[in-house]
Amino acid sequence: MFRFALLGALCTSAVTVLAAPSLPPRIILVGDSTMAPRTGYGEALCARFEPRVACLNLARGGRSTGSYRAEGLWNKVQEQLRDTGAHSASYVLIQFGHNDQPGKPGRSTDLVTQYPANLARYVSNTRALGAVPILVTPLTRRSFRGAWLHDDLAPWSATVRAIAREHKVDLLDLNKLSMAAVQAMGTAQADTLAQDPPPKDALIDGRKSAFDYTHVGPKGAELFSSIVVKDLLRLRPALAASLRQQ
């Protein structure tokens, strides 16, 4: 009788251990102002996950693949990754391009040599620290030419896709997805995604003067974070268990 009672207790303990909640994942955002706090969609993306998920928005405005590392910001990301902590896995979303474009002293990188090499180095560093890199193509600017959205980030997006293929990295094609969403909205509705309303002054070269077509306000952050999380779940379905219940 005692044996049966002991066996039952052991089985109950085993079930209790098996039923213990799994460790949450960690998500780290690395990029420029279109992902950063206050100007990008990153905070809205983190808010979509349960509080137990460590979602760290380490994106910073004005940074490129070169300047983010040169200023020591990437060192801080690596310090976070060395602290494995209580996480089931760490995912690093890497999105650059806007400030890698020409005409930005101290930030611009060469599209053919530096930009792809920098991206590949971020990937290898992330993997070396046991984390999962996810390359993200740059968020579209909402600049229309007539009825059509102008894609001035196409060469940088193409390079990100090429690096993802070459290094077998998860690719979240935000440029393609955000372009489709903004194009479908049209210029008037797309303007409502900005931080401030468009000015009422005259058009200059067919565009509203002094208007920010790059950064996003609350509405834009909600839209683009929803696009990102949907495609993130396509890449990593297990993350669905870590989302807040709507």
N, C-alpha and C positions, 0 to 999 in steps of 0.2 A: 504493500500500500504506500509505504514511504517512497519507494522507487518511482511509482506513478506520479506522486505529488511533486517530487523533485524534477522529474522529466517535464511535467506540465509547467513548472516555474521557469525552467530553462527555455522552453519553447516560447513562453510569454515574453521573456527577456529578449530573445532573439528577434521576435516580431517587433518589439519596441525599438530595438536598434535599427532594424531594417526600415521602420516607418519614420525614423528621424528625418527632419527636413534636410534636403540637399543644400550644399553650399551655393550661394548666389554667384553669378558671374560678375566680372568687372569690365567696364567699358570706358575707354579713354579716347577723348576727341583731340586730334592734333590737326591744326590748320590755320586759316587766316580769319579775317573779320566776318566772312559770310557764315562761319561756324561759331565764332566767338560770342561770349556773353554780351548782351545789349545790342549788338549789331547783326547777329546771325541767328541760325535756327538751333544751335547746340543746346541751349538751356531748355528749350521746348522739347527737344528730343530726350534729354535726361529726365524730364518730368513725366515722360510716358512710362518709365520703369518704376517698379516698386521701390520704396525707400531703402530696402535692404540691399539693393543693387548699388554698388559703388560706380556711379557714372561721373567721371571727372572731365570737365570741359577745360582743357588746357590749350585750346586754340587762342590765338592772339592776333589782333588787328594789325595789318600792314606787313605781315611776315610772308616770306617766300620759302621755298625748299632750302634755300641757302641761308637766309638770315635767321630762320628759326633755330637752326643748329648753331650758327656763328654766335648768337646771343646767349647760348647756354640753355635755351628752353628745352631742347631735346634731352639734355642731361637730366633735367628734372623728370621728364617722362621715364627715362631709363631707371632713375632712382625709385620711382613708383613701381616699376615692373620687377625690380630686384626684391622688393618687399612683396613676396607672394601672398602673404596673409591668408585670410579665410575666403578664398575665391575658387570657384570650380574651374574657371578659365578667365583669361584676360584677352579682350579684343581691342585693338587699336585702329580707329578709323582715321585715315590720313588723307587730307584734302588740301591741296595747294594748286596754284595756277594764276590767280588774279595778279599777284605781286611778282610773279616770275616773268610777267610780260615786260617788253622793252619800255624804257623811259622812266625807270624807277631806280635811281642811283642807290647802291648799297643793298638792293633787293633783287633786281632783275637777274635772271640766269639765262644762259644760252639754251635754247630749246633743243638743239641737236645733241649737245654734249652734257652740260651741267644738269639740266632738269631731269633727264632720265636717270643719270648716275645718282643724283640725290635721292630720287624716289627709291631706286634699287637699294641704296644704303639704308634707308629707313626700314625697308622690308627685312633686310638681313639682320639689322640690329634687333628688331622686334622679335624675330624668330629665335635669335640667339638667346634671348631672355625668356623663352618659353611661352611667348604670347602669340596671338593670331593677328597678323596684319590684314587690314581690309582697305584697299585703295578706293578712293572716292573721286570721281571726276568733278571738276569745279562747277559750283552752282552757276546757272546762267545769269547773265545780266538781263534786265528786262527792257532792252533798247529795241524798239521797233523801227523798221524802215518801211513806211507805208503800212501795209497790213501784215507784214512778215517780221518775225523776230530775227534780229541780227545776232549771229553766233560768232563773236570775236574770240571766243575761247576754244574754238574747234581744234586747232593744232595741239593745244595743251591737253585737251581731253583725249585726243587720238594717241598721244604719247602715254598717258596713264593707262589706256587700254592695252597698248603694246607691252608695257612693263608688266602688267598683270598677267598677260598671256605668257610672256617669256619666263617669269618667275613663278608661275602657277599660283597666283594670289587671288583671293576673292575680290571681285570687282563690283562696286556699287556705282552704277552709271548715272549719277545724279544730274550731270549735264544734260544727257538725253531725256531723262524723265522730267526734269524741271522745265526744259525747253518745251516739251509737249504740253505740259500743264499751262504754262504761261501763254503759249501760242493759242491754245484753245480759249483762254480767257479774253484775249484781245487787249489792246493797249489801255483802254479806260479802266477795266477791272484790274489789270496787272499793276497799274499805278497805285491801287489801294493796298498793295503788299509792302509799300515803302514805309519808312519810319515817319515821314511827314507827308502831308497832302501835296500834290503838285501845285506849283505857282500858277497864277492866272495871267502872267505876262505873255508876251508874244512868243511864238515858236522861233527857234534859231536852227536853221538847217533842218527843219522838219521835226525838231525835238524841243521839248520844254526846257528852257534854260534853268540852270541852278537847281536841278532835280536829281536826286540820288536813285539811280537805276540799279544799284548793286546791293546795298544793305537792306535789311528787312525789319519791319515793325512786328507787332504781335500777330497780326493776321498772316503775314508772310512766314513768320517763324512756325506757326501752327501748320500751314500748308506744307512747307518743305520738310518739316520734321515728320509729318505723316507719310510723305513720300519716302523718306529715308528709312523709317522704321518698317514700312511694308516691304521694301526691297531687302532690308537687313534680315527680316524673317525668312525671305526666300533663300538667302544664303545660309542662314543659321537658324533653322526652324526651332531648335531647342530654346531659343531666347523668348519664345512666346510665353513660356511659363513664368517669365520674370516681368511681364508687362502689368501695369495697373489694370484692374478690372474697371471697365467703363460703366 
